[in-house]
Amino acid sequence: MNVASVLNRLWMARCHGEAERFQAATKVVADAQSETLRAILTANRNCEYGLRHRFASIASIDHYQRRVPCVTYDAISPEIDRIATGESAVLTAAPVQRLEPTGGSTAAEKLIPYTASLRRQYQRAIAPWIWDTMRRFPAVRHGRAYWSISPAMGSPRFTAGGIRIGFDDDTAYLPAWQRWAANQLLAVPTELARIAQIDDFRYLTLLHLLAARDLSLISVWSPTFLTSLLASLPAWQERLGRDLQRGVAELPSGQRATLPWISSGARRRRAAELTEAFRTAGTIDQQLRAIWPRLALISCWTDASAALFVPDLKRLFPEATIQPKGLLATEGAVSFPWGDAEGGALSVRSHFFEFAADDESLHLAHQLDRGGRYRVILTTGGGLYRYDLNDIVEVVGFENQCPRLKFLGRANRISDLVGEKLAEAHAQEAVQQALRQLNLAPGFALLAPVLTARPHYTLFVQDCELAARAEGCLRLADAVQSRLESNPHYRHAVRLGQLAPVEVQLLSGDAVSAWRLFEAQCRERGQTVGAIKPSLFDPRTGWADVFAKMPADEPRL
């Protein structure tokens, strides 16, 4: 038995107890949730927020809901600003260890407090996921893994009060012993997070991955993070093989990096294997299979707009299982992969959850209906109390009494140029249905508002074969338009002439270039590379200018 197998089995064994506790909680969801809330309120009754809302005298869930208001980030940002300056016991009794940045897609950066309690709550989702994954996919236990790493966005940052901002990689969410095990099993070292130059980061990441013949698991957030990384492989494969053999990497920036992590003999043997794979393998999927013969599982987002990019992964890795990631937000762990059924299981032992329906009525975890759509409100050990996550989920089934959830989109991503109130979940559903109707699978698609003399929405698509281009674009535009008009505000705005109908603009070039432009724009707005969400809809204007850097295949229609 190799070292990876031993460590993976040890990791699995250490996660077994939490998996059993979660399984038991799925049978008594109301009790599990009540106990989770009680523990959070008891631990934080003497912090400033707990004293203000008299946590110590809250005797029931109903009492909690009446006494403590639902909040958004803006409502508690003054408290978080005070935490950043070094004040203690503001939102939690326990000290804040880190502030993790999130947002940047529609607003300025938000900083989420991380305490030891929040880390433990996260583990109540991650441990069952790890155990269940290794149980259902035993091949994962026999090799190393790649856990998502994002390149540095600059020098390490600290608040005025000395609190570190941000984690370096996905393993930071693990407790110490799991982090140690994961680091022994990593195909790509976490040190790469210090690299700020994106092409250097991609080159070294690929080099480490190519050296790992025993790679069995890839865990990333967005599927586009992986497809974009692999898109550079054809151009770099000769250099990568040569650098692996020499033990010195010639980076795209002109810098050099030594490779002390693998012996010279092993490097030469692996370089020879890669040269043979590059030379003899036919299609890209055959080449990747020869490079990583043990790759069994890829964990990533598959819901909402990310679904558009899953077929690319399946094309590249037809023999690997694609595992939906669940809804693991920066603010907390909402759902995680569990079992074979559709959707992620609600992490009922992690946080206390409430769910707002369309009519703003509130429901608890044990009160949800199959097929219902809800906005998630969570209370965590990190100091978020009745925090409106603004994520919309659909209940697609149950694990005993525990809801299984599918992420649909963001409730606060709304475009309202003239009063049309076009929400992300509806807009991306309209695009998805139109693409399915016309049997289209573009490599990139984005619906966005365009401010012209007569404002409208443009669907930018790339790597999309539309028969008889003009006619095909018109059919796609009509299909999206008809679905958007199920929103009465949008339909009214079009009929009044306030909005022009949807246009379709074909973008030239390969599927990567449009995504790279999208990614670069998101990075400029402060998002980390690994966490940039694929989107079929963006309420921000200005995308026409971004994509103007690429010539259009056809005029807008």
C-alpha positions as semicolon CSV with decimal commas, in nm:
position;residue;x (nm);y (nm);z (nm)
1;M;0,000;0,000;0,000
2;N;0,149;0,337;-0,101
3;V;0,177;0,645;0,120
4;A;-0,120;0,818;-0,048
5;S;-0,343;0,517;0,020
6;V;-0,242;0,507;0,386
7;L;-0,301;0,879;0,441
8;N;-0,632;0,880;0,255
9;R;-0,758;0,586;0,459
10;L;-0,650;0,762;0,777
11;W;-0,827;1,080;0,667
12;M;-1,141;0,883;0,582
13;A;-1,136;0,710;0,921
14;R;-1,101;1,042;1,105
15;C;-1,406;1,177;0,917
16;H;-1,625;0,875;0,989
17;G;-1,755;0,994;1,325
18;E;-1,880;1,326;1,188
19;A;-2,040;1,146;0,894
20;E;-2,233;0,924;1,137
21;R;-2,345;1,226;1,338
22;F;-2,466;1,398;1,022
23;Q;-2,654;1,086;0,910
24;A;-2,826;1,070;1,250
25;A;-2,915;1,441;1,230
26;T;-3,091;1,392;0,894
27;K;-3,356;1,192;1,083
28;V;-3,422;1,464;1,343
29;V;-3,365;1,788;1,151
30;A;-3,579;2,009;1,375
31;D;-3,394;1,895;1,688
32;A;-3,052;1,926;1,520
33;Q;-3,125;2,280;1,407
34;S;-3,264;2,385;1,745
35;E;-2,950;2,254;1,918
36;T;-2,723;2,429;1,667
37;L;-2,893;2,764;1,730
38;R;-2,884;2,714;2,108
39;A;-2,508;2,648;2,098
40;I;-2,438;2,960;1,888
41;L;-2,646;3,189;2,113
42;T;-2,499;3,046;2,433
43;A;-2,142;3,087;2,310
44;N;-2,199;3,450;2,209
45;R;-2,442;3,578;2,473
46;N;-2,179;3,806;2,626
47;C;-2,044;3,969;2,310
48;E;-2,171;4,316;2,226
49;Y;-2,422;4,193;1,966
50;G;-2,544;3,919;2,203
51;L;-2,595;4,167;2,485
52;R;-2,775;4,411;2,257
53;H;-3,024;4,146;2,146
54;R;-3,034;3,965;2,484
55;F;-2,923;3,624;2,356
56;A;-2,915;3,490;2,713
57;S;-3,294;3,513;2,751
58;I;-3,392;3,376;2,408
59;A;-3,590;3,060;2,479
60;S;-3,708;2,943;2,136
61;I;-3,661;2,979;1,762
62;D;-3,972;3,193;1,739
63;H;-3,836;3,416;2,014
64;Y;-3,505;3,446;1,827
65;Q;-3,683;3,546;1,505
66;R;-3,885;3,814;1,685
67;R;-3,592;3,959;1,876
68;V;-3,307;3,950;1,620
69;P;-3,354;4,120;1,281
70;C;-3,261;3,974;0,943
71;V;-2,958;4,160;0,811
72;T;-2,749;4,211;0,501
73;Y;-2,377;4,284;0,495
74;D;-2,437;4,659;0,488
75;A;-2,624;4,639;0,819
76;I;-2,333;4,480;1,005
77;S;-2,043;4,637;0,816
78;P;-1,986;4,898;1,093
79;E;-1,930;4,612;1,340
80;I;-1,694;4,436;1,097
81;D;-1,504;4,762;1,047
82;R;-1,456;4,780;1,424
83;I;-1,333;4,420;1,432
84;A;-1,083;4,511;1,160
85;T;-0,943;4,790;1,378
86;G;-0,876;4,540;1,656
87;E;-1,186;4,559;1,877
88;S;-1,282;4,229;2,041
89;A;-1,613;4,070;2,145
90;V;-1,812;4,269;1,891
91;L;-2,005;4,001;1,699
92;T;-1,861;3,694;1,874
93;A;-1,718;3,621;2,216
94;A;-1,431;3,425;2,058
95;P;-1,154;3,616;1,878
96;V;-1,168;3,666;1,501
97;Q;-0,877;3,476;1,344
98;R;-0,911;3,596;0,985
99;L;-1,130;3,810;0,764
100;E;-1,211;3,629;0,442
101;P;-1,292;3,852;0,141
102;T;-1,594;3,781;-0,072
103;G;-1,808;3,980;-0,313
104;G;-1,658;4,193;-0,584
105;S;-1,910;4,080;-0,846
106;T;-2,175;4,342;-0,782
107;A;-2,032;4,547;-0,499
108;A;-1,717;4,632;-0,310
109;E;-1,524;4,367;-0,123
110;K;-1,694;4,223;0,185
111;L;-1,492;4,080;0,474
112;I;-1,638;3,780;0,657
113;P;-1,512;3,712;1,013
114;Y;-1,366;3,365;1,072
115;T;-1,352;3,224;1,423
116;A;-1,253;2,882;1,556
117;S;-1,624;2,806;1,592
118;L;-1,695;2,884;1,225
119;R;-1,406;2,660;1,120
120;R;-1,554;2,376;1,326
121;Q;-1,894;2,436;1,170
122;Y;-1,738;2,417;0,825
123;Q;-1,583;2,084;0,925
124;R;-1,929;1,948;0,997
125;A;-1,987;1,975;0,623
126;I;-1,642;1,888;0,489
127;A;-1,581;1,578;0,701
128;P;-1,901;1,395;0,592
129;W;-1,830;1,497;0,232
130;I;-1,475;1,357;0,244
131;W;-1,588;1,033;0,409
132;D;-1,879;0,977;0,171
133;T;-1,669;1,064;-0,135
134;M;-1,393;0,818;-0,045
135;R;-1,653;0,555;0,038
136;R;-1,840;0,589;-0,292
137;F;-1,531;0,644;-0,508
138;P;-1,264;0,413;-0,365
139;A;-1,024;0,493;-0,652
140;V;-0,984;0,840;-0,501
141;R;-0,814;0,684;-0,199
142;H;-0,519;0,551;-0,401
143;G;-0,364;0,874;-0,529
144;R;-0,290;1,238;-0,465
145;A;-0,525;1,533;-0,512
146;Y;-0,528;1,884;-0,651
147;W;-0,714;2,124;-0,424
148;S;-0,788;2,465;-0,573
149;I;-0,520;2,729;-0,531
150;S;-0,560;3,088;-0,649
151;P;-0,263;3,308;-0,737
152;A;-0,183;3,601;-0,513
153;M;-0,372;3,924;-0,577
154;G;-0,082;4,118;-0,430
155;S;0,113;4,115;-0,105
156;P;-0,041;3,955;0,206
157;R;-0,288;4,197;0,360
158;F;-0,364;4,283;0,721
159;T;-0,620;4,516;0,875
160;A;-0,525;4,815;1,086
161;G;-0,584;4,589;1,386
162;G;-0,344;4,325;1,256
163;I;-0,597;4,066;1,138
164;R;-0,492;3,872;0,829
165;I;-0,721;3,911;0,527
166;G;-0,784;3,597;0,326
167;F;-0,683;3,231;0,313
168;D;-0,419;3,105;0,072
169;D;-0,591;2,789;-0,051
170;D;-0,879;2,547;0,002
171;T;-0,693;2,349;0,270
172;A;-0,717;2,650;0,501
173;Y;-1,078;2,545;0,570
174;L;-0,950;2,218;0,721
175;P;-0,849;2,162;1,086
176;A;-0,481;2,116;1,164
177;W;-0,461;1,737;1,133
178;Q;-0,663;1,728;0,811
179;R;-0,454;2,013;0,671
180;W;-0,139;1,814;0,749
181;A;-0,277;1,505;0,572
182;A;-0,395;1,711;0,276
183;N;-0,055;1,876;0,238
184;Q;0,111;1,534;0,221
185;L;-0,136;1,439;-0,052
186;L;-0,123;1,758;-0,257
187;A;-0,006;1,730;-0,617
188;V;0,044;2,108;-0,626
189;P;0,207;2,275;-0,322
190;T;0,025;2,561;-0,153
191;E;0,332;2,784;-0,197
192;L;0,209;2,858;-0,549
193;A;-0,053;3,085;-0,393
194;R;0,224;3,344;-0,351
195;I;0,267;3,381;-0,728
196;A;0,097;3,697;-0,854
197;Q;0,173;3,664;-1,227
198;I;-0,115;3,464;-1,369
199;D;0,073;3,293;-1,654
200;D;0,359;3,194;-1,421
201;F;0,103;3,054;-1,179
202;R;-0,068;2,851;-1,453
203;Y;0,263;2,723;-1,589
204;L;0,390;2,598;-1,253
205;T;0,050;2,452;-1,163
206;L;0,049;2,253;-1,488
207;L;0,408;2,143;-1,430
208;H;0,328;2,006;-1,085
209;L;0,011;1,839;-1,211
210;L;0,194;1,675;-1,501
211;A;0,450;1,536;-1,259
212;A;0,173;1,367;-1,057
213;R;0,100;1,043;-1,241
214;D;-0,104;0,923;-0,942
215;L;-0,347;1,219;-0,949
216;S;-0,687;1,077;-0,847
217;L;-0,893;1,380;-0,736
218;I;-0,930;1,737;-0,862
219;S;-1,124;1,979;-0,643
220;V;-1,183;2,326;-0,785
221;W;-1,464;2,577;-0,750
222;S;-1,544;2,675;-1,106
223;P;-1,515;2,425;-1,393
224;T;-1,374;2,709;-1,602
225;F;-1,076;2,734;-1,367
226;L;-0,972;2,386;-1,480
227;T;-1,064;2,415;-1,849
228;S;-0,885;2,750;-1,872
229;L;-0,577;2,598;-1,707
230;L;-0,572;2,303;-1,948
231;A;-0,623;2,528;-2,250
232;S;-0,258;2,632;-2,217
233;L;-0,132;2,273;-2,226
234;P;-0,098;2,229;-2,607
235;A;0,114;2,542;-2,644
236;W;0,330;2,466;-2,341
237;Q;0,359;2,086;-2,346
238;E;0,705;2,071;-2,508
239;R;0,846;2,330;-2,267
240;L;0,680;2,160;-1,970
241;G;0,834;1,824;-2,056
242;R;1,177;1,976;-2,103
243;D;1,158;2,173;-1,776
244;L;1,042;1,868;-1,584
245;Q;1,336;1,668;-1,714
246;R;1,587;1,942;-1,628
247;G;1,435;2,030;-1,291
248;V;1,429;2,402;-1,376
249;A;1,119;2,584;-1,496
250;E;1,153;2,867;-1,748
251;L;0,845;3,072;-1,662
252;P;0,648;3,284;-1,913
253;S;0,761;3,599;-1,730
254;G;1,125;3,508;-1,793
255;Q;1,185;3,409;-1,430
256;R;1,325;3,069;-1,332
257;A;1,206;2,826;-1,065
258;T;1,382;2,512;-0,946
259;L;1,194;2,188;-0,884
260;P;1,344;2,029;-0,572
261;W;1,030;1,830;-0,493
262;I;1,109;1,534;-0,720
263;S;1,430;1,335;-0,770
264;S;1,625;1,364;-1,095
265;G;1,561;0,999;-1,186
266;A;1,188;1,028;-1,125
267;R;1,179;1,352;-1,326
268;R;1,345;1,190;-1,626
269;R;1,114;0,887;-1,614
270;R;0,804;1,103;-1,587
271;A;0,923;1,337;-1,864
272;A;0,970;1,036;-2,091
273;E;0,616;0,915;-2,010
274;L;0,474;1,257;-2,091
275;T;0,667;1,282;-2,417
276;E;0,525;0,946;-2,522
277;A;0,172;1,049;-2,420
278;F;0,194;1,376;-2,611
279;R;0,332;1,194;-2,917
280;T;0,104;0,891;-2,937
281;A;-0,228;0,991;-2,781
282;G;-0,486;1,104;-3,034
283;T;-0,762;1,330;-2,906
284;I;-0,722;1,562;-2,607
285;D;-0,928;1,334;-2,381
286;Q;-0,706;1,037;-2,473
287;Q;-0,399;1,246;-2,401
288;L;-0,529;1,351;-2,059
289;R;-0,621;0,992;-1,978
290;A;-0,265;0,883;-2,058
291;I;-0,125;1,163;-1,842
292;W;-0,348;1,090;-1,539
293;P;-0,464;0,729;-1,565
294;R;-0,590;0,723;-1,205
295;L;-0,802;1,040;-1,215
296;A;-1,140;0,926;-1,084
297;L;-1,326;1,235;-0,961
298;I;-1,354;1,607;-1,036
299;S;-1,540;1,814;-0,777
300;C;-1,667;2,154;-0,894
301;W;-1,971;2,378;-0,923
302;T;-2,229;2,233;-1,161
303;D;-2,542;2,433;-1,077
304;A;-2,678;2,756;-1,222
305;S;-2,452;2,916;-1,484
306;A;-2,169;2,671;-1,414
307;A;-2,380;2,400;-1,580
308;L;-2,292;2,550;-1,920
309;F;-1,926;2,455;-1,872
310;V;-1,971;2,101;-1,738
311;P;-1,993;1,945;-2,089
312;D;-1,641;2,073;-2,160
313;L;-1,513;1,886;-1,854
314;K;-1,696;1,570;-1,955
315;R;-1,543;1,596;-2,302
316;L;-1,195;1,632;-2,156
317;F;-1,241;1,364;-1,888
318;P;-1,508;1,120;-2,012
319;E;-1,403;0,848;-1,766
320;A;-1,395;1,067;-1,455
321;T;-1,701;1,137;-1,242
322;I;-1,802;1,504;-1,214
323;Q;-1,924;1,565;-0,858
324;P;-2,142;1,871;-0,791
325;K;-1,977;2,085;-0,524
326;G;-2,285;2,186;-0,332
327;L;-2,326;2,538;-0,194
328;L;-2,017;2,618;0,012
329;A;-2,022;2,996;0,051
330;T;-1,758;3,212;0,213
331;E;-2,012;3,300;0,481
332;G;-2,087;2,937;0,564
333;A;-2,143;2,580;0,447
334;V;-2,498;2,550;0,315
335;S;-2,493;2,212;0,138
336;F;-2,241;1,947;0,039
337;P;-2,225;1,630;-0,176
338;W;-2,378;1,330;0,001
339;G;-2,494;1,009;-0,162
340;D;-2,601;0,959;-0,522
341;A;-2,924;1,160;-0,530
342;E;-2,961;1,498;-0,697
343;G;-2,864;1,809;-0,506
344;G;-2,641;1,872;-0,205
345;A;-2,756;1,783;0,146
346;L;-2,828;2,077;0,376
347;S;-2,551;2,096;0,637
348;V;-2,795;2,080;0,927
349;R;-2,519;2,044;1,190
350;S;-2,317;2,342;1,067
351;H;-2,537;2,649;1,105
352;F;-2,894;2,750;1,183
353;F;-3,091;2,802;0,861
354;E;-3,405;2,990;0,766
355;F;-3,554;3,004;0,419
356;A;-3,751;3,294;0,270
357;A;-4,012;3,209;0,006
358;D;-4,116;3,443;-0,275
359;D;-4,383;3,597;-0,051
360;E;-4,113;3,658;0,217
361;S;-4,269;3,400;0,450
362;L;-4,002;3,224;0,655
363;H;-3,960;2,848;0,680
364;L;-3,728;2,628;0,883
365;A;-3,523;2,341;0,743
366;H;-3,781;2,077;0,835
367;Q;-4,065;2,282;0,680
368;L;-3,947;2,301;0,318
369;D;-4,142;2,162;0,023
370;R;-4,002;1,961;-0,265
371;G;-3,985;2,191;-0,567
372;G;-3,993;2,501;-0,348
373;R;-3,756;2,789;-0,416
374;Y;-3,616;2,982;-0,124
375;R;-3,361;3,246;-0,027
376;V;-3,110;3,125;0,231
377;I;-3,076;3,303;0,568
378;L;-2,811;3,168;0,805
379;T;-2,681;3,210;1,157
380;T;-2,319;3,103;1,214
381;G;-2,052;3,083;1,477
382;G;-1,861;3,352;1,290
383;G;-2,092;3,634;1,398
384;L;-2,353;3,633;1,123
385;Y;-2,701;3,629;1,279
386;R;-3,002;3,589;1,051
387;Y;-2,776;3,691;0,763
388;D;-2,947;3,705;0,423
389;L;-2,710;3,517;0,195
390;N;-2,915;3,623;-0,111
391;D;-2,863;3,279;-0,265
392;I;-3,170;3,116;-0,417
393;V;-3,200;2,739;-0,387
394;E;-3,453;2,482;-0,501
395;V;-3,545;2,177;-0,294
396;V;-3,492;1,879;-0,527
397;G;-3,536;1,599;-0,274
398;F;-3,468;1,481;0,079
399;E;-3,219;1,267;0,269
400;N;-3,455;1,135;0,537
401;Q;-3,587;1,470;0,667
402;C;-3,288;1,671;0,541
403;P;-3,354;1,886;0,230
404;R;-3,137;1,834;-0,077
405;L;-3,072;2,167;-0,250
406;K;-2,979;2,294;-0,592
407;F;-2,832;2,644;-0,629
408;L;-3,023;2,861;-0,878
409;G;-2,861;3,204;-0,857
410;R;-2,828;3,525;-0,661
411;A;-3,138;3,713;-0,547
412;N;-2,955;4,045;-0,534
413;R;-2,813;4,025;-0,887
414;I;-3,086;4,228;-1,053
415;S;-3,071;4,451;-1,358
416;D;-3,317;4,738;-1,353
417;L;-3,239;4,980;-1,635
418;V;-3,596;5,108;-1,676
419;G;-3,791;4,921;-1,408
420;E;-3,775;4,572;-1,565
421;K;-3,633;4,410;-1,246
422;L;-3,459;4,126;-1,431
423;A;-3,316;3,880;-1,177
424;E;-3,023;3,645;-1,232
425;A;-3,211;3,321;-1,167
426;H;-3,480;3,407;-1,422
427;A;-3,238;3,547;-1,682
428;Q;-3,002;3,251;-1,678
429;E;-3,295;3,008;-1,687
430;A;-3,422;3,188;-1,998
431;V;-3,083;3,155;-2,167
432;Q;-3,044;2,789;-2,069
433;Q;-3,390;2,698;-2,198
434;A;-3,332;2,884;-2,525
435;L;-2,999;2,708;-2,582
436;R;-3,157;2,370;-2,510
437;Q;-3,449;2,444;-2,741
438;L;-3,211;2,518;-3,029
439;N;-2,971;2,235;-2,933
440;L;-2,681;2,478;-2,889
441;A;-2,377;2,429;-2,664
442;P;-2,163;2,745;-2,681
443;G;-1,825;2,756;-2,514
444;F;-1,916;3,092;-2,364
445;A;-2,242;3,280;-2,318
446;L;-2,329;3,593;-2,124
447;L;-2,648;3,801;-2,120
448;A;-2,582;4,159;-2,009
449;P;-2,745;4,504;-2,029
450;V;-2,616;4,744;-2,292
451;L;-2,666;5,119;-2,257
452;T;-2,735;5,266;-2,600
453;A;-2,986;5,524;-2,715
454;R;-3,243;5,249;-2,669
455;P;-3,114;5,021;-2,392
456;H;-3,143;4,647;-2,434
457;Y;-2,986;4,314;-2,340
458;T;-2,722;4,144;-2,554
459;L;-2,638;3,776;-2,543
460;F;-2,267;3,739;-2,617
461;V;-2,191;3,387;-2,742
462;Q;-1,870;3,222;-2,858
463;D;-1,774;2,887;-3,005
464;C;-2,133;2,838;-3,114
465;E;-2,224;2,694;-3,453
466;L;-2,540;2,872;-3,562
467;A;-2,665;2,745;-3,896
468;A;-2,725;3,031;-4,139
469;R;-2,571;3,283;-3,900
470;A;-2,820;3,568;-3,937
471;E;-3,122;3,342;-3,915
472;G;-2,972;3,142;-3,629
473;C;-2,895;3,453;-3,425
474;L;-3,248;3,581;-3,477
475;R;-3,395;3,251;-3,362
476;L;-3,178;3,249;-3,051
477;A;-3,262;3,613;-2,973
478;D;-3,634;3,541;-3,014
479;A;-3,613;3,232;-2,792
480;V;-3,443;3,428;-2,511
481;Q;-3,677;3,725;-2,557
482;S;-3,993;3,518;-2,528
483;R;-3,874;3,365;-2,201
484;L;-3,764;3,696;-2,051
485;E;-4,111;3,833;-2,122
486;S;-4,258;3,596;-1,864
487;N;-4,141;3,873;-1,628
488;P;-4,429;4,125;-1,655
489;H;-4,205;4,423;-1,575
490;Y;-3,967;4,330;-1,856
491;R;-4,253;4,263;-2,099
492;H;-4,413;4,599;-2,015
493;A;-4,084;4,786;-2,067
494;V;-4,037;4,629;-2,413
495;R;-4,393;4,699;-2,521
496;L;-4,363;5,061;-2,410
497;G;-4,041;5,092;-2,612
498;Q;-3,828;5,158;-2,306
499;L;-3,622;4,850;-2,391
500;A;-3,530;4,714;-2,731
501;P;-3,557;4,337;-2,780
502;V;-3,267;4,104;-2,706
503;E;-2,973;4,103;-2,945
504;V;-2,723;3,823;-3,005
505;Q;-2,359;3,898;-3,077
506;L;-2,127;3,619;-3,191
507;L;-1,771;3,651;-3,067
508;S;-1,488;3,521;-3,281
509;G;-1,195;3,314;-3,164
510;D;-1,167;3,005;-2,947
511;A;-1,374;2,932;-2,640
512;V;-1,098;3,038;-2,403
513;S;-1,047;3,395;-2,516
514;A;-1,394;3,523;-2,418
515;W;-1,364;3,351;-2,084
516;R;-1,017;3,499;-2,033
517;L;-1,156;3,848;-2,094
518;F;-1,440;3,781;-1,851
519;E;-1,195;3,642;-1,596
520;A;-0,957;3,937;-1,632
521;Q;-1,241;4,183;-1,582
522;C;-1,354;4,001;-1,266
523;R;-0,997;4,000;-1,136
524;E;-0,978;4,376;-1,188
525;R;-1,286;4,400;-0,966
526;G;-1,111;4,213;-0,685
527;Q;-1,223;3,852;-0,728
528;T;-0,978;3,565;-0,687
529;V;-0,918;3,348;-0,993
530;G;-1,028;3,020;-0,838
531;A;-1,357;3,159;-0,710
532;I;-1,476;3,347;-1,019
533;K;-1,820;3,204;-1,090
534;P;-1,922;3,131;-1,448
535;S;-2,228;3,337;-1,525
536;L;-2,490;3,338;-1,797
537;F;-2,610;3,675;-1,671
538;D;-2,442;3,984;-1,534
539;P;-2,640;4,294;-1,431
540;R;-2,344;4,526;-1,481
541;T;-2,309;4,733;-1,793
542;G;-1,981;4,769;-1,980
543;W;-1,945;4,415;-2,114
544;A;-1,990;4,537;-2,472
545;D;-1,671;4,742;-2,429
546;V;-1,489;4,442;-2,280
547;F;-1,582;4,213;-2,568
548;A;-1,510;4,485;-2,823
549;K;-1,148;4,374;-2,782
550;M;-1,253;4,070;-2,987
551;P;-1,390;4,113;-3,340
552;A;-1,747;3,995;-3,383
553;D;-1,817;3,712;-3,627
554;E;-2,142;3,879;-3,731
555;P;-2,314;4,210;-3,668
556;R;-2,561;4,216;-3,382
557;L;-2,901;4,085;-3,483
